[in-house]
Amino acid sequence: SSLTSTTRCNSTAMGDEEPQTQDMVTEPPEPGAGLDDADEGAQAQKAAMATQNKMNLQTAPIRTYLDSTVVPILLQGLSALVKERPANPVEFLAAYLMQNNPQKA
């Protein structure tokens, strides 16, 4: 019981404190600082953007996610399906999607 009251008292005291902030002084970069290879920097930025886009897709609304990932290739597959009119349309569409997967490395 006394442990509970001590804990409660400490958490209240800690909650009342305001965080201290320090003034940040930003210095200019040193001469020659930065990337040695501009192409390497561009590739790194491109990789970072791809990672960010992938993360954005993971949190995107359903419609946005589907429009960005599945709908374009699915429409192409359905268009090919209508032109061919195969006996087994589901297998045709599945094969089309597998053969034309834009994420295939």
N, C-alpha and C positions, 0 to 999 in steps of 0.2 A: 504494500500500500504506500509506504514512504518512498519506494523506488518510483512508483507511478507519479506521485506528486512532484518529485524532483525532476523527472523527465519532462513532465508537463511544464514546469516552471522554466527549465532550460530551453525548451522549444519556443516558449513564448518570448523569452529574453532574446533568443537568436532571431526570431521573426521581426522584432522591433528595430533591429539595427539596419541602418541604411548602408548599402554597399559604397565603398570608397572608390572614387575614380581618379585616375592620374591624367594629367595633361600629356597628350601624345605629341611629340615633336617629330615631324617627318623631315628627314634630311634628303637632299637630292642624291640620286644614284652616283656612284663613283664613275669617273670616265672609264670607258671600256667595259663597264658592267653590262650584262645582258647575255644574249645568245651568241655563241661563236658561229653558228650555222643558221642562217635565216630559213633554209629549207627544212631543217630539223624542227625549228620553232613552228613553222607552218603545219608540219605533220603532227606535232604534239597538240597544237590547237585543234586540228581537224579530229584527232582521236578523242580529245576532251569533249568536243561538241557532239560526236557520235555517242559517247557515253551518256552525256546529258540528255540527248534526244531519246535514247533507250530508256533512261529513268523516267522521262516525261511520259512515254508511252505506257509505262507500268502504272502510272497514277492517273492517266487520262480517262475521261468518261468513255463508256462502252462504245458509243457511236464514233467518237474521234479515233479510238484505238482501231476499230474495224475499218474505218475509212482510210486509215494510214497504213494498215498492214495487209488486210485480206481482200477488201473490195476491189482494188484495181486488178489483181491477178484473177480473181473470181469472175469478174465481168469479161475479161479476155477469154477465160475458159468457157464461159457460157456462150459467148459469141461463136467460138470454134465448135462447140457442141451443136448449136443450131445449124451451122453450115454443114456439118458432117451427118447429123441425125443418125448416130450409131444405134445398133440393136440394144446395147447395154450402156445407156447414157451415164450412169453413176460410175462405172469403171472407166469410161472414157474421160470423164471430168477428173476423177482421181488421178489417172495417169497424166493428164494435161497439167494438173497442179504440181505433181511431183517433178515432171520434166522441166517445168518453167518456173520453179520456185526462185524468186529473186533473192532469197536469203541463203541459197545454196552456195557454199564456199568453193 
